[in-house]
């Protein structure tokens, strides 16, 4: 079974291989992008939760914390009070 479609009924071996590929991709995403499990990420329900999570990551010098901090700094610098106003696009 290869990404792009299935042309026959998948065997048990095909299904196990596909699940393995999916598991590998999930682990990569958790480690490289999120910096935690998907479950932990989804448990962040507020900005305060996120900031607390980010501080814990910074304390352990986690590289994903640096990435998220830099992303937040970039977003903060680009937005101004006028940009965040709901009617900022209406003139």
C-alpha positions in Angstrom: 0.0 0.0 0.0 1.5 3.3 -1.1 0.2 6.9 -0.5 -2.0 7.8 -3.4 -4.5 5.1 -3.3 -5.2 1.4 -2.9 -5.8 -0.7 -6.0 -6.5 -4.0 -4.2 -7.8 -5.2 -0.9 -5.1 -4.5 1.7 -3.5 -7.5 3.4 -2.9 -7.6 7.1 0.7 -6.9 6.4 -0.3 -3.8 4.3 -2.4 -2.5 7.2 0.3 -3.0 9.8 2.8 -1.2 7.5 0.4 1.7 7.0 -0.2 2.0 10.8 3.6 1.9 11.3 4.1 4.8 8.8 1.3 6.7 10.5 2.8 6.1 13.9 6.2 7.3 12.7 4.7 10.5 11.3 2.7 11.2 14.4 5.8 10.8 16.6 7.8 13.1 14.3 5.1 15.8 14.4 4.9 15.5 18.2 8.6 15.8 18.7 9.5 18.2 15.9 6.5 20.6 15.8 4.5 20.4 19.0 7.1 19.4 21.5 4.7 17.2 23.3 2.1 14.5 22.7 -1.0 15.4 20.7 -3.1 14.7 23.8 -1.1 17.2 25.9 -1.3 19.8 23.1 -5.1 19.4 22.8 -5.4 19.7 26.6 -4.2 23.4 26.3 -7.5 25.2 26.5 -6.5 28.8 27.1 -3.6 31.3 26.5 -2.7 30.8 30.2 -2.5 27.1 29.7 -0.2 27.6 26.7 2.0 30.1 28.5 2.4 27.8 31.4 3.2 24.9 29.1 5.7 27.2 27.3 7.4 28.1 30.5 7.8 24.5 31.5 9.4 23.8 28.0 11.7 26.8 28.4 12.8 25.5 31.8 14.0 22.3 30.2 15.6 24.2 27.3 13.3 22.4 24.9 14.0 23.6 21.3 10.3 23.6 20.5 9.8 26.3 23.1 12.3 28.5 21.3 10.4 27.9 18.0 7.0 28.7 19.6 8.5 31.8 21.4 9.9 33.1 18.1 6.6 32.5 16.3 4.8 34.4 19.0 7.3 37.3 18.9 6.9 37.5 15.1 3.1 37.5 15.3 3.1 40.1 18.1 5.5 42.5 16.2 3.4 42.2 13.0 0.0 43.0 14.6 -1.0 46.3 15.9 -4.2 47.4 17.7 -5.7 48.4 14.4 -4.9 45.0 12.9 -6.7 43.1 15.7 -9.8 45.2 15.6 -12.7 43.2 14.0 -13.5 46.0 11.5 -9.8 46.7 10.6 -10.4 45.5 7.0 -13.5 47.8 6.6 -12.7 51.4 5.7 
